[in-house]
Amino acid sequence: MARKPKATTPTLEETSTPSPRRTTTRNTPQPETPMNGFVGEEEIRDLAYRKWEEAGCPTGDGMAFWLAAEQELRSR
């Protein structure tokens, strides 16, 4: 009976949660949305990361935090 080859690509759980980029505090000021309504990827990433931390750094789909951050920033 043949053995399965070892997985060489990361699992969905390993790639879907935001990676820690820096230490943040809960008192971090909210990023400002430019007057033209454009929301930058870095602003979304920072807010999504804060939301993920506040939720207790859960494993799973980080997309929910990204979408929530994007929606929040665009509604400002």
Helices and strands as residue ranges (DSSP letters): H 12-16, H 41-54, H 63-74
